[in-house]
Amino acid sequence: MSMKFVDEYRDPELAKHVSAEIARLSGDQPLKFMEVCGGHTHTIYKHGIEDVLPPNIDLIHGPGCPVCVLPMGRIDDAIAIARKEGIIFTTFGDMMRVPGSHGSLLDAKANGADVRFVYSPLDAYKLARQNPDRQVVFFAIGFETTAPSTAVTLLRAKAEGIKNFSIFCNHVTIIPAMKAILDSPDLRLDGFIGAGHVSMVIGMRPYNFVARDHQKPVVIAGFEPLDIIQSIYMLVKQLNEGRTEIENQYARVVRPEGNVKALQAMAQTMELRPFFEWRGLGFITHSALKLRSDFADWDAELRFEVPGLRVADPKACQCGEVLKGVIKPWECKVFGTACTPETPIGTCMVSPEGACAAYYSYGRFSMASERNRLHVLPITQ
């Protein structure tokens, strides 16, 4: 079936037809699939996909929100850099309101720090060229999706010899996080909806271990409603046929080999850290990137002293359990009361890709139906 326009990916009749096929293939067998990417979580709740699926299919929200997985200590490090004299600190907009242990970057800006939001590392680089007497730092976050743009900007800075620009590197990698989830004793999954944008860069091969070592299927999915429903159908079909393979539903964008040029730029500029702390998942080996020694002159962690402390999350916040898929957002004690997008306690409520923000924006009024689906008693509001 060939589709050209976005409306075709949102056809309600086709969605019902595919959902009926999912119900037929899965029977009454309860199945849990994790969508790793926060973009998928928002599509699921914005378009009410769970209401279309048969009740035995349970979608679990994974740690695919790069803002959400950063531990509080790294936010504190960013704020410490931003407060230094002569710094222009640049960041994506959704990082501005993420709470550290003593406020956010937005609070630091209100208290006099020169914090600016940008759309790309190249915007930050342009600021460095326009302000040669100031040090410009870019807060680099994201999975392999955004790492190539950081890498290309670093290569340009080195080629042009711009020394008043540096990167505070917090890029993380999706595969070690999936390994940590699969090794987690408190979560049992039947398969993964693979992250489309990450896979556009890394390709399909890195997921092979999921099928080989854990006998779980992975279907890399696009971001429209029918993309996700078709991916769930493909997962159920695999299980029904006794297969566990890596399949690509998002073939219009994702190539099996990924984006070779992007991977080369990353390899030139970055290398794996021995370990990195993830909110909710703890320390995971080889799960994040740092700048190579050739780019030490552009490494903000080497150029500026940062506290580097490990900071515990607020006790009321259960963001870690949400990121691991152990609880749904509405099961958190402070969800929608003390913790809202206007007054976030945890990162999952701040980011546009956060599961809590998705529930709050699209799903908070259908929690009763969610509980009915799961056959649990409603909690009083």
C-alpha positions in Angstrom: 0.0 0.0 0.0 1.5 3.4 -1.1 0.7 6.5 0.9 1.5 10.0 -0.1 -0.4 12.3 2.3 -0.5 12.6 6.1 -4.3 12.0 6.2 -3.7 8.5 4.8 -1.6 7.7 7.9 -4.6 8.8 10.1 -7.4 6.9 8.4 -9.8 5.8 11.2 -11.4 3.0 9.2 -8.0 1.5 8.3 -6.9 1.8 12.0 -10.0 -0.2 13.1 -9.3 -2.8 10.4 -5.7 -3.3 11.5 -6.7 -3.3 15.2 -9.3 -6.1 14.4 -6.4 -8.1 12.8 -4.3 -7.5 16.0 -7.2 -8.8 18.1 -7.7 -11.8 15.9 -4.0 -12.8 15.9 -3.4 -12.1 19.6 -6.6 -13.6 21.0 -6.9 -13.0 24.7 -3.1 -13.3 25.3 -1.9 -10.3 27.4 1.0 -8.6 25.5 3.3 -5.8 26.7 5.1 -3.7 24.1 7.4 -0.9 25.0 7.6 2.2 22.7 11.1 3.4 23.5 10.7 6.8 21.9 8.9 9.7 23.6 7.7 10.9 20.2 5.7 7.6 19.9 4.3 8.1 23.4 2.8 11.5 22.3 1.4 10.1 19.1 -0.3 7.3 21.1 -2.0 9.7 23.5 -2.7 12.5 21.1 -4.5 10.2 18.7 -6.1 7.8 21.3 -4.3 4.7 19.9 -4.8 2.7 23.1 -8.5 3.2 22.8 -8.5 1.5 19.4 -6.3 -1.4 20.4 -7.8 -4.6 22.0 -7.6 -4.5 25.8 -5.0 -7.3 26.0 -2.4 -5.1 24.3 -0.6 -2.9 26.9 1.8 -0.2 25.8 4.7 0.6 28.2 6.5 3.9 28.0 10.3 3.6 27.8 13.3 5.9 28.5 13.3 7.5 25.0 13.0 11.1 26.2 16.6 12.5 26.3 15.5 15.4 28.5 13.9 13.0 31.0 16.8 10.6 31.4 19.4 13.3 32.4 20.1 13.0 36.2 19.7 16.0 38.3 23.4 16.3 38.9 24.0 17.0 35.2 21.4 19.8 35.3 23.3 21.3 38.3 26.5 21.1 36.3 24.9 23.0 33.4 23.6 25.7 35.7 27.1 26.0 37.3 28.6 26.6 33.9 25.8 29.1 32.9 26.5 31.2 36.1 30.2 31.7 35.3 31.3 35.2 34.3 31.5 35.9 30.6 29.5 32.8 29.5 26.7 32.7 27.0 25.0 29.4 27.8 22.8 28.0 25.0 20.3 25.2 25.1 17.2 23.7 23.5 14.0 25.2 24.8 12.7 22.2 26.7 15.9 22.1 28.9 15.2 25.6 30.3 12.6 24.5 32.8 14.1 21.2 33.9 14.5 21.3 37.6 18.0 20.9 39.2 18.5 20.7 42.9 18.4 24.5 43.3 16.2 25.7 40.4 16.4 25.5 36.6 18.3 27.2 33.8 15.3 29.6 33.5 15.8 30.5 37.2 19.5 31.1 36.5 18.6 33.4 33.6 16.2 35.3 35.9 19.1 35.7 38.3 21.4 37.3 35.7 23.0 34.4 33.9 23.1 34.8 30.1 21.1 31.7 29.1 19.6 31.6 25.6 17.6 28.9 23.8 18.6 27.9 20.3 17.2 25.6 17.7 20.5 23.9 16.9 24.2 23.7 17.8 24.9 25.7 14.7 22.9 28.6 16.1 25.2 28.5 19.2 28.2 28.4 16.9 27.0 31.5 15.1 26.7 33.3 18.5 30.3 32.4 19.2 31.4 34.0 15.9 29.3 37.1 16.7 30.7 37.4 20.2 34.4 36.7 20.0 35.0 38.2 23.5 32.5 35.8 25.2 32.7 32.0 25.8 29.6 30.3 24.2 28.6 26.9 25.6 26.1 24.6 23.9 24.2 22.1 26.2 24.3 19.1 23.9 21.5 16.5 24.7 19.7 13.8 22.8 20.1 10.3 21.5 21.9 9.4 18.3 19.2 11.5 16.6 20.8 14.9 17.6 24.4 13.8 18.1 25.3 14.2 14.3 24.4 17.9 14.3 26.7 18.4 17.4 29.5 16.4 15.6 29.2 18.4 12.4 29.3 21.7 14.3 32.4 20.5 16.2 34.1 19.7 12.9 33.3 23.1 11.6 34.6 24.8 14.8 37.9 23.0 14.6 38.3 23.6 10.9 37.7 27.3 11.3 39.6 27.6 14.6 36.8 29.1 16.6 38.0 28.7 20.2 35.4 30.6 22.2 32.8 27.8 21.5 32.5 24.6 23.5 30.1 21.7 24.0 28.7 20.4 27.3 28.2 16.9 26.0 25.2 14.8 27.3 24.4 12.7 24.3 23.2 9.2 25.2 22.8 6.0 23.3 19.7 3.9 23.0 21.0 0.4 22.8 22.6 0.2 26.3 19.3 1.6 27.8 17.4 -1.2 26.1 19.8 -3.7 27.4 19.3 -2.3 30.9 15.6 -2.6 30.6 15.8 -6.2 29.3 18.0 -7.1 32.2 15.6 -5.4 34.7 14.0 -7.9 37.0 10.8 -5.9 37.6 9.7 -5.6 34.0 8.6 -8.2 31.5 8.1 -7.2 27.9 7.0 -9.1 24.8 8.6 -6.8 22.2 9.7 -3.3 21.3 8.4 -0.5 19.1 11.8 0.7 17.9 12.7 4.4 17.8 12.3 5.7 14.3 14.5 8.8 14.4 17.4 7.1 16.2 17.2 4.2 13.8 17.4 6.7 10.9 21.0 7.3 12.1 22.1 3.9 13.6 20.2 1.6 11.2 18.8 -1.9 12.1 21.9 -3.9 13.0 22.4 -2.6 16.6 19.0 -4.1 17.6 20.0 -7.7 16.6 20.9 -8.6 20.2 17.3 -8.1 21.3 16.2 -11.0 19.1 19.3 -13.1 19.4 19.9 -12.9 23.2 16.5 -12.1 24.6 14.2 -13.7 22.0 12.1 -10.5 21.7 10.9 -8.9 18.4 11.6 -5.3 17.5 9.7 -3.3 14.9 11.1 0.1 14.0 8.2 2.5 13.7 7.2 5.8 12.2 5.3 8.5 14.1 1.9 8.6 12.5 -1.0 6.7 14.2 -1.2 4.0 11.5 2.6 3.6 11.6 2.3 2.6 15.3 -0.7 0.5 14.8 0.9 -1.3 11.9 4.1 -1.8 14.0 2.0 -3.4 16.8 0.4 -5.7 14.1 3.8 -6.7 12.9 5.0 -7.5 16.5 1.9 -9.6 17.1 2.2 -11.4 13.8 5.8 -12.3 14.6 4.8 -13.7 18.0 1.9 -15.5 16.5 4.2 -17.2 13.9 6.9 -18.0 16.6 9.4 -15.5 15.1 11.6 -12.9 16.9 13.2 -10.6 14.3 14.1 -7.0 13.7 11.7 -5.5 11.2 11.4 -2.1 9.7 8.0 -0.5 9.4 9.5 2.9 8.8 11.2 1.9 5.6 10.3 5.2 3.9 12.9 6.9 6.2 15.1 4.2 7.9 17.7 2.3 5.9 19.2 -1.0 7.2 22.7 0.6 7.3 21.5 3.9 8.9 23.1 7.2 7.9 26.7 6.4 7.2 27.9 10.0 7.0 26.3 10.9 10.3 27.9 7.9 12.0 31.3 8.8 10.5 31.0 12.4 11.9 30.1 11.0 15.3 33.0 8.6 15.3 35.4 11.4 14.3 34.4 13.7 17.2 33.0 11.5 20.0 33.7 8.3 21.9 31.8 6.2 24.5 32.0 7.2 28.2 33.0 4.3 30.5 29.6 4.8 32.3 26.9 7.4 32.6 24.1 8.0 35.1 20.5 7.7 33.8 17.6 9.0 35.7 15.6 5.9 36.9 18.1 3.4 35.4 21.2 4.3 37.4 24.7 4.0 36.0 24.9 2.2 32.6 28.2 1.3 31.0 29.1 2.7 27.6 25.7 4.4 27.4 26.7 8.0 26.6 29.2 10.0 24.5 32.0 12.4 25.3 34.3 14.4 23.1 37.4 12.8 21.8 40.8 14.1 23.1 41.3 15.8 19.7 38.4 18.1 20.6 39.5 18.8 24.1 39.7 22.5 23.3 35.9 22.5 22.6 35.0 20.4 25.7 33.1 22.5 28.3 33.7 19.8 30.9 37.4 20.2 30.6 37.3 24.0 30.1 35.2 24.8 33.1 35.1 23.3 36.5 31.7 21.6 37.1 30.5 20.1 40.4 30.0 16.6 39.0 28.0 15.5 42.0 25.4 12.8 42.1 22.1 14.4 43.3 19.1 12.3 44.4 15.7 13.0 42.7 12.9 14.6 44.9 11.4 11.8 47.0 7.9 12.6 45.8 8.8 12.2 42.1 8.5 8.8 40.5 10.0 9.8 37.2 12.5 6.9 37.4 9.7 4.3 37.6 7.9 5.9 34.7 11.0 5.9 32.6 11.5 2.2 33.3 7.9 1.4 32.4 7.2 0.0 35.9 4.3 2.5 36.5 2.1 4.6 34.3 2.3 8.4 34.8 -1.1 8.6 36.5 0.1 6.1 39.2 2.7 8.7 40.4 1.5 10.3 43.7 2.1 13.8 42.6 0.9 13.5 38.9 -1.5 16.3 38.0 -1.6 17.8 41.5 1.8 19.0 42.7 3.5 18.1 39.4 2.1 19.8 36.3 3.8 21.3 33.2 3.5 24.7 34.9 5.1 23.4 38.1 7.1 20.3 37.2 8.8 18.3 39.9 10.2 15.7 37.5 11.7 15.8 34.0 9.0 13.6 32.5 6.5 16.5 33.0 8.8 19.1 31.4 9.8 17.8 28.1 7.5 17.7 25.1 8.6 14.0 24.7 8.0 13.1 28.4 5.4 10.4 29.2 3.9 12.5 32.0 3.5 15.5 29.8 1.8 13.3 27.2 -0.6 11.9 29.7 -1.3 15.3 31.1 -1.8 16.9 27.7 -3.9 14.2 26.1 -4.7 11.4 28.5 -5.5 12.8 31.9 -9.2 12.9 31.2 -9.3 9.3 30.0 -7.7 7.8 33.1 -10.9 6.1 34.0 -11.0 4.2 30.8 -7.3 3.4 31.2 -8.1 1.9 34.6 -11.1 0.0 33.2 -8.8 -1.4 30.5 -6.4 -2.7 33.1 -9.3 -3.9 35.4 -8.1 -1.9 38.4 -10.2 0.2 40.8 -10.2 4.0 40.1 -8.5 6.2 42.6 -10.4 9.2 43.9 -9.4 12.6 42.5 
